[in-house]
Amino acid sequence: MRQLIDRLLAKREEESGASAVEYGLLVAAIAALIVIIVFALGGVVKDTFDNTCDTIASKTAPTLNSCDAG
């Protein structure tokens, strides 16, 4: 009986903690979420920066327009 308990406890110790595959899946899911968020909000952020740049350019002295550089 003692041997059975020892084997069960040893097997339990082997399976504790997350494996590399589980960590890899977690990293892949986080990366996919970041990509989705960037694509979803990318246009909004770009438009906001363009509007800000245009507003600043129209309120300053006429010089080389740095908004069109990128």
C-alpha positions in Angstrom: 0.0 0.0 0.0 2.9 2.4 0.8 4.4 1.8 -2.6 1.1 2.8 -4.3 0.9 6.0 -2.3 4.5 6.8 -3.1 3.9 6.3 -6.8 0.8 8.5 -6.8 2.6 11.2 -5.0 5.6 11.0 -7.3 3.3 11.2 -10.4 1.5 14.2 -8.9 4.9 16.0 -8.4 5.8 15.4 -12.0 2.7 17.1 -13.3 2.7 20.2 -11.1 3.2 23.6 -12.7 2.7 24.7 -16.2 4.6 23.2 -19.1 6.4 25.0 -21.8 3.5 24.3 -24.2 1.0 25.9 -21.9 3.2 29.0 -21.6 3.6 29.1 -25.3 -0.1 29.0 -25.8 -0.5 31.8 -23.3 2.1 33.9 -25.1 0.4 33.2 -28.5 -3.0 34.3 -27.1 -1.6 37.5 -25.7 0.2 38.3 -29.0 -3.0 37.7 -31.0 -4.9 40.0 -28.6 -2.3 42.7 -29.1 -2.5 42.4 -32.9 -6.3 42.6 -32.8 -6.2 45.7 -30.6 -3.5 47.4 -32.7 -5.5 46.8 -35.9 -8.8 47.9 -34.3 -7.4 51.1 -32.8 -4.6 51.9 -35.3 -6.8 54.0 -37.6 -8.2 56.0 -34.7 -4.8 56.7 -33.2 -3.4 57.7 -36.6 -6.3 60.1 -37.3 -5.9 61.7 -33.8 -2.2 62.3 -34.4 -2.8 63.7 -37.9 -5.5 66.1 -36.6 -3.1 67.2 -33.8 -0.3 67.7 -36.2 -2.5 69.7 -38.6 -3.8 71.9 -35.8 -0.3 72.6 -34.6 0.9 73.3 -38.1 -1.9 75.8 -38.7 -1.3 77.7 -35.5 2.5 78.2 -36.1 4.5 80.3 -38.5 4.7 78.8 -42.0 7.7 76.6 -42.2 8.5 73.2 -43.6 5.4 71.1 -42.8 6.7 68.1 -40.8 3.2 66.4 -40.9 3.7 65.3 -44.5 7.2 63.9 -43.8 5.9 60.5 -42.7 
